[in-house]
Amino acid sequence: MNNKPRKLGHQALRFIEYAGLVIITLATLVAGGQEVLHMVDVGRVTLADLLLLFIYLEVVAMVAVYLDSGKLPVRMPLYIAIVALARYLALDIKNIDSWEIIAVAGAILVLAASALLIRYGRYRFPYPPGDHDQHRNHPDQDAK
C-alpha cells in the first residue's frame, strides 16, 4: 500500500500546526507590545499590567515547550488560568460579591489541585521509555 498520501497528510497537518503556533506567538507578542506601550503612555506600571505581561510570557513559554517536545504541556494552561483568575480577583475585588469571590477562589483551588494531581501522576506513573513519542516525530527526525 502506498504511504505517500498518509505522509503528505501528516506533513500538511504539521504545517497547519506550526502555522497556528506562529500566529499564537505573534499575536501574543503584539498584545505584550501593546501593553508595554500602554504602560509608557500612562507613565506607570500597575499590578494588573505585570500580571497580564506574565500571562503573555507563559503563553510564549507554552508554545516553546510545545515546539521542543511536540506535546502540549497540560499544566501550563492550568497555571495561566490560575494567574488569570488571581488577576481578576486582584483587580475587581471591589466590584464582585462575596459568592463570586468564593467561586473564583474555589476555581483556583480546583485548578491548583488538578496541576498537582497531573504532576503526581506523571511522577508516579511515568510513560515507558519510547512509548510517549511513538506517534510523533521530533522536527529534527524528519530530515532523516
Steps between C-alpha positions, in 0.01 A plus 500: 500500500622848418580710809558817299149646556525423869843662526375800302203531735726492805724766346199720422371467856844575641519812281157615625610430857819705465315780321255514790786512749663785307170691497452445874856615571475809281161596644635458853806713420280771346271498805802521731642787297168682514494457877852640532405798280194556719721502811732752336205722397349493848841545663456233763502126550223335698461153641241433227760584234759271653259210535383542141861503374565188707205328330640596158840366599346171609321464165828552313674251731222249438549532125876450545447186709255369242751558221781335694308194616220464248255468789266755652605553862165458673613664823601828334145599396395418856766738634392768251138457614603530865687824432207634294254425780732652759531808279121519478471480878771758559354751255126463548479422870289813562251421223423135577286355775613254764355194325689581183822539701438159655429349156816645346709392799347152472584490129860593583514217754357251249753608237787478748386155614475392136854617428623320810314182403641509147849556636460211745364271229791580271747428782326191635397346166757608239475394139707195407819599313422584138123458547403866518652597164398203288244692292688824458836577348715775638566771237869400491407142411310605186824580320613137520 
